[in-house]
Amino acid sequence: TRKSRIYVEGKYFDWPLKIFNTILTLSPLVSMKIFFEYLAIKTKKNKIDDSFESYTINRFGKSLYEIFLKDYNTKLLGLSPNNISIDWAKQRIGLIGIADIIKQALFKNKNQTRTNKRKFYFPEQGGIGSIPLKFLEAIKNKDCKVYLNSFPIKIKKNMITFSNKKQEITKKYDAVI
């Protein structure tokens, strides 16, 4: 069994976040701020979800988003979270909000969502770097276009804008890796 943790603001947190570990590791002031932001969110009506950023803030509050989700996803995808599709958030964040996290912590759920699994498979050889190499090999064996030395600027449903240092290119896509 592998234990995943993230290092944020000089402290280690279990990943995916676990409510009790997070509360005990954060300062009491920050924990209370997150709690009261969550209560305020629950009273808001007509929340607009148009990006990863708005989706996560509307469910977890700005503080929790800024501490744990913003920088991580910016580094992971190379995009500002306000330019990341809401679909990414829906696929990656299985819980609706803090209340669901508390329920999960207190009561074992047999139908736990895949994004909150505590175990996962890891490549036996080559480490995490072997995954993109296998993707590239599989893609080259199909009739697909591969853009190397490019970075994403904006991803929306079925459209991606990326730069290859010479120009910005916008394309429709079936899949982006």
VOBA-1610 file (N, C-alpha, C; in pm, whole numbers, padded with zeros to 5 digits, always signed):
BEGIN
Thr+00084-00118+00000Thr+00000+00000+00000Thr+00089+00123+00000Arg+00058+00215-00085Arg+00134+00337-00097Arg+00058+00451-00034Lys+00127+00535+00038Lys+00064+00651+00101Lys+00107+00775+00023Ser+00010+00847-00030Ser+00041+00969-00104Ser+00020+01089-00014Arg+00116+01180-00020Arg+00105+01304+00057Arg+00153+01419-00030Ile+00103+01537+00000Ile+00149+01657-00069Ile+00210+01751+00034Tyr+00304+01829-00011Tyr+00374+01924+00076Tyr+00324+02064+00043Val+00252+02124+00135Val+00192+02256+00113Val+00224+02344+00233Glu+00277+02461+00204Glu+00306+02560+00308Glu+00384+02499+00425Gly+00484+02416+00393Gly+00572+02360+00494Gly+00516+02243+00572Lys+00402+02188+00529Lys+00340+02075+00601Lys+00297+01968+00501Tyr+00292+01843+00550Tyr+00248+01731+00468Tyr+00100+01702+00494Phe+00025+01681+00385Phe-00117+01647+00392Phe-00139+01517+00316Asp-00227+01432+00367Asp-00265+01311+00294Asp-00331+01353+00162Trp-00306+01274+00057Trp-00368+01300-00073Trp-00422+01171-00128Pro-00550+01166-00165Pro-00647+01274-00161Pro-00668+01323-00018Leu-00715+01445-00008Leu-00733+01505+00124Leu-00826+01422+00210Lys-00790+01409+00335Lys-00875+01344+00435Lys-00911+01451+00537Ile-01037+01460+00569Ile-01088+01571+00649Ile-01014+01587+00782Phe-00997+01479+00858Phe-00935+01493+00989Phe-00787+01530+00979Asn-00716+01468+00885Asn-00575+01503+00864Asn-00561+01650+00823Thr-00650+01695+00736Thr-00644+01834+00689Thr-00672+01931+00802Ile-00775+01906+00880Ile-00809+01995+00992Ile-00696+01999+01095Leu-00640+01883+01126Leu-00534+01877+01227Leu-00402+01938+01178Thr-00380+01938+01047Thr-00254+01988+00992Thr-00259+02139+00966Leu-00375+02189+00925Leu-00391+02333+00904Leu-00398+02404+01039Ser-00371+02532+01037Ser-00386+02608+01160Ser-00535+02618+01192Pro-00571+02633+01320Pro-00713+02645+01355Pro-00780+02763+01284Leu-00709+02872+01265Leu-00766+02989+01198Leu-00801+02957+01053Val-00711+02891+00981Val-00736+02855+00841Val-00848+02752+00832Ser-00849+02655+00923Ser-00956+02554+00924Ser-01092+02621+00944Met-01099+02716+01034Met-01227+02787+01059Met-01267+02870+00936Lys-01170+02934+00873Lys-01198+03013+00754Lys-01258+02925+00644Ile-01198+02808+00623Ile-01249+02714+00523Ile-01391+02671+00558Phe-01414+02640+00686Phe-01546+02597+00731Phe-01651+02705+00706Phe-01622+02830+00743Phe-01720+02938+00725Phe-01740+02974+00577Glu-01636+02961+00497Glu-01653+02981+00353Glu-01748+02874+00296Tyr-01731+02753+00344Tyr-01817+02644+00297Tyr-01963+02672+00334Leu-01988+02718+00457Leu-02125+02752+00498Leu-02181+02864+00411Ala-02100+02963+00379Ala-02144+03074+00294Ala-02179+03025+00154Ile-02100+02932+00103Ile-02125+02876-00031Ile-02261+02808-00036Lys-02296+02736+00070Lys-02421+02662+00072Lys-02543+02754+00069Thr-02527+02880+00105Thr-02639+02974+00102Thr-02647+03051-00029Lys-02544+03043-00111Lys-02541+03114-00238Lys-02628+03045-00341Lys-02698+03124-00419Lys-02779+03071-00528Lys-02718+03116-00661Asn-02754+03048-00767Asn-02711+03082-00903Asn-02559+03089-00918Lys-02493+02986-00872Lys-02348+02979-00889Lys-02318+02942-01034Ile-02225+03013-01095Ile-02189+02986-01234Ile-02064+02900-01237Asp-02076+02785-01302Asp-01963+02693-01319Asp-01922+02696-01465Asp-01813+02767-01496Asp-01768+02772-01634Asp-01622+02733-01652Ser-01558+02692-01542Ser-01418+02651-01549Ser-01385+02563-01428Phe-01268+02503-01429Phe-01222+02426-01313Phe-01222+02515-01190Glu-01172+02637-01205Glu-01164+02730-01093Glu-01300+02758-01030Ser-01397+02798-01109Ser-01529+02831-01054Ser-01598+02707-00996Tyr-01583+02594-01062Tyr-01644+02470-01014Tyr-01593+02434-00875Thr-01461+02439-00856Thr-01404+02400-00726Thr-01430+02504-00618Ile-01421+02632-00652Ile-01450+02736-00553Ile-01596+02729-00510Asn-01686+02703-00604Asn-01829+02694-00571Asn-01865+02574-00485Arg-01775+02476-00474Arg-01802+02358-00393Arg-01718+02350-00266Phe-01598+02409-00267Phe-01507+02396-00153Phe-01466+02528-00091Gly-01492+02639-00157Gly-01452+02769-00105Gly-01317+02812-00161Lys-01294+02942-00158Lys-01174+02999-00218Lys-01046+02958-00143Ser-01051+02952-00012Ser-00930+02919+00065Ser-00882+02778+00036Leu-00972+02680+00043Leu-00934+02542+00017Leu-00883+02528-00127Tyr-00951+02594-00219Tyr-00909+02594-00360Tyr-00767+02650-00374Glu-00742+02766-00313Glu-00610+02830-00328Glu-00499+02751-00259Ile-00530+02688-00148Ile-00428+02613-00075Ile-00393+02483-00146Phe-00493+02408-00193Phe-00469+02272-00241Phe-00489+02250-00391Leu-00579+02320-00455Leu-00617+02284-00591Leu-00559+02372-00700Lys-00546+02501-00674Lys-00503+02596-00777Lys-00363+02565-00830Asp-00263+02569-00745Asp-00125+02550-00790Asp-00101+02409-00844Tyr-00160+02309-00778Tyr-00143+02170-00821Tyr-00190+02153-00965Asn-00310+02199-00995Asn-00365+02181-01130Asn-00298+02271-01232Thr-00252+02389-01189Thr-00175+02475-01279Thr-00047+02405-01321Lys+00024+02345-01225Lys+00148+02273-01257Lys+00120+02148-01338Leu+00015+02075-01304Leu-00017+01950-01370Leu-00049+01971-01518Leu-00131+02072-01547Leu-00177+02093-01684Leu-00107+02207-01757Gly-00034+02290-01683Gly+00033+02404-01747Gly-00064+02511-01789Leu-00179+02516-01724Leu-00283+02614-01757Leu-00332+02682-01630Ser-00380+02804-01646Ser-00448+02869-01536Ser-00581+02797-01514Pro-00620+02769-01389Pro-00745+02697-01365Pro-00871+02763-01423Asn-00866+02894-01447Asn-00984+02955-01510Asn-00989+02927-01660Asn-00885+02863-01714Asn-00884+02818-01853Asn-00895+02667-01867Ile-00915+02598-01756Ile-00931+02453-01759Ile-01080+02421-01764Ser-01118+02331-01849Ser-01258+02295-01867Ser-01321+02243-01737Ile-01445+02275-01721Ile-01522+02225-01608Ile-01527+02071-01611Asp-01516+02012-01731Asp-01518+01867-01744Asp-01402+01803-01667Trp-01288+01869-01664Trp-01172+01817-01589Trp-01208+01805-01442Ala-01270+01907-01388Ala-01309+01905-01246Ala-01412+01795-01220Lys-01510+01783-01307Lys-01614+01682-01287Lys-01557+01540-01292Gln-01455+01519-01375Gln-01394+01386-01384Gln-01302+01357-01266Arg-01235+01459-01216Arg-01132+01438-01115Arg-01179+01454-00971Ile-01286+01528-00951Ile-01333+01553-00815Ile-01465+01481-00797Gly-01458+01367-00728Gly-01576+01283-00713Gly-01672+01331-00606Leu-01622+01408-00511Leu-01709+01454-00402Leu-01768+01590-00434Ile-01889+01612-00390Ile-01958+01738-00416Ile-01909+01849-00323Gly-01880+01817-00201Gly-01839+01920-00108Gly-01788+01863+00023Ile-01761+01951+00116Ile-01704+01913+00245Ile-01797+01819+00322Ala-01927+01839+00313Ala-02022+01750+00383Ala-02003+01605+00338Asp-01981+01586+00208Asp-01957+01451+00157Asp-01825+01394+00208Ile-01725+01479+00221Ile-01596+01435+00274Ile-01612+01391+00419Ile-01689+01467+00496Ile-01712+01431+00637Ile-01787+01297+00644Lys-01889+01280+00561Lys-01962+01153+00558Lys-01869+01038+00525Gln-01779+01060+00428Gln-01685+00956+00389Gln-01591+00922+00505Ala-01550+01023+00579Ala-01457+01000+00690Ala-01525+00923+00804Leu-01653+00950+00826Leu-01725+00889+00939Leu-01787+00754+00904Phe-01831+00739+00780Phe-01902+00617+00740Phe-01838+00558+00616Lys-01801+00432+00620Lys-01743+00365+00504Lys-01850+00349+00397Asn-01815+00382+00274Asn-01908+00375+00163Asn-01860+00267+00066Lys-01942+00166+00044Lys-01906+00058-00047Lys-01902+00105-00192Asn-01974+00210-00224Asn-01979+00263-00360Asn-01891+00387-00375Gln-01776+00386-00314Gln-01685+00500-00316Gln-01644+00532-00460Thr-01639+00661-00496Thr-01605+00701-00632Thr-01459+00672-00661Arg-01427+00656-00789Arg-01293+00618-00829Arg-01190+00725-00798Thr-01227+00850-00791Thr-01129+00955-00768Thr-01083+00961-00624Asn-01146+00886-00536Asn-01107+00888-00397Asn-01055+00753-00350Lys-01013+00671-00444Lys-00956+00541-00409Lys-00827+00561-00332Arg-00804+00475-00238Arg-00683+00485-00158Arg-00571+00397-00215Lys-00603+00313-00314Lys-00503+00228-00379Lys-00511+00250-00529Phe-00398+00236-00597Phe-00397+00243-00742Phe-00276+00168-00794Tyr-00278+00136-00923Tyr-00168+00062-00983Tyr-00060+00159-01030Phe+00064+00120-01013Phe+00179+00201-01048Phe+00270+00115-01135Pro+00331+00169-01242Pro+00417+00088-01328Pro+00531+00023-01250Glu+00551-00106-01273Glu+00657-00179-01202Glu+00796-00135-01247Gln+00809-00105-01377Gln+00939-00063-01430Gln+00924+00071-01500Gly+01024+00156-01484Gly+01025+00283-01555Gly+00956+00396-01480Gly+00888+00364-01372Gly+00821+00468-01295Gly+00713+00540-01372Ile+00674+00653-01322Ile+00563+00730-01380Ile+00597+00777-01522Gly+00727+00794-01552Gly+00768+00838-01685Gly+00738+00738-01795Ser+00716+00612-01759Ser+00687+00511-01861Ser+00545+00527-01917Ile+00457+00591-01844Ile+00318+00607-01890Ile+00310+00692-02017Pro+00367+00813-02020Pro+00357+00889-02146Pro+00430+00823-02263Leu+00537+00748-02235Leu+00607+00678-02343Leu+00518+00570-02405Lys+00441+00501-02320Lys+00347+00399-02371Lys+00234+00466-02450Phe+00188+00582-02404Phe+00086+00658-02478Phe+00139+00694-02616Leu+00260+00749-02621Leu+00319+00791-02748Leu+00332+00672-02843Glu+00377+00559-02791Glu+00390+00438-02872Glu+00255+00396-02929Ala+00152+00396-02846Ala+00018+00357-02891Ala-00037+00455-02994Ile-00013+00583-02972Ile-00063+00687-03064Ile+00006+00675-03200Lys+00136+00652-03199Lys+00210+00640-03325Lys+00163+00520-03406Asn+00112+00416-03339Asn+00062+00298-03408Asn-00076+00321-03468Lys-00138+00431-03436Lys-00270+00466-03491Lys-00250+00585-03587Asp-00355+00625-03653Asp-00346+00739-03744Asp-00381+00867-03667Cys-00292+00908-03577Cys-00317+01024-03492Cys-00205+01126-03506Lys-00236+01250-03480Lys-00138+01359-03486Lys-00083+01384-03347Val+00050+01395-03335Val+00116+01422-03208Val+00189+01556-03221Tyr+00162+01647-03129Tyr+00229+01777-03125Tyr+00326+01777-03008Leu+00455+01771-03039Leu+00557+01773-02935Leu+00605+01917-02915Asn+00674+01940-02803Asn+00728+02072-02771Asn+00621+02181-02778Ser+00502+02146-02735Ser+00389+02238-02732Ser+00331+02240-02593Phe+00269+02351-02556Phe+00205+02357-02426Phe+00064+02414-02441Pro-00028+02362-02361Pro-00167+02406-02372Pro-00186+02547-02317Ile-00272+02621-02381Ile-00308+02755-02334Ile-00451+02754-02280Lys-00539+02684-02352Lys-00679+02678-02311Lys-00740+02548-02360Ile-00815+02481-02271Ile-00884+02358-02308Ile-01031+02376-02274Lys-01115+02363-02373Lys-01260+02364-02354Lys-01314+02240-02424Lys-01438+02210-02402Lys-01495+02088-02457Lys-01471+02078-02608Asn-01396+01975-02650Asn-01364+01942-02788Asn-01275+02043-02860Met-01221+02144-02790Met-01132+02242-02851Met-01011+02264-02760Ile-00893+02275-02821Ile-00771+02306-02746Ile-00694+02414-02821Thr-00642+02508-02744Thr-00551+02608-02798Thr-00416+02581-02733Phe-00313+02568-02817Phe-00180+02541-02764Phe-00078+02621-02842Ser+00042+02630-02788Ser+00149+02705-02851Ser+00268+02612-02871Asn+00334+02628-02985Asn+00457+02554-03009Asn+00576+02650-03015Lys+00565+02761-02946Lys+00664+02869-02936Lys+00667+02958-03060Lys+00620+02909-03174Lys+00617+02989-03296Lys+00481+03053-03317Gln+00376+02979-03277Gln+00240+03027-03301Gln+00142+02959-03207Glu+00025+03023-03193Glu-00086+02959-03120Glu-00172+02886-03221Ile-00212+02765-03184Ile-00292+02681-03272Ile-00416+02636-03197Thr-00532+02644-03261Thr-00657+02595-03202Thr-00706+02480-03289Lys-00737+02367-03223Lys-00780+02247-03295Lys-00896+02181-03223Lys-00980+02112-03300Lys-01079+02022-03242Lys-01005+01894-03204Tyr-01054+01825-03103Tyr-00988+01701-03063Tyr-01087+01595-03019Asp-01046+01470-03032Asp-01120+01357-02977Asp-01064+01324-02840Ala-00930+01340-02824Ala-00864+01311-02697Ala-00738+01395-02689Val-00707+01438-02567Val-00583+01514-02542Val-00509+01440-02433Ile-00381+01415-02456Ile-00299+01346-02357Ile-00188+01439-02313
//
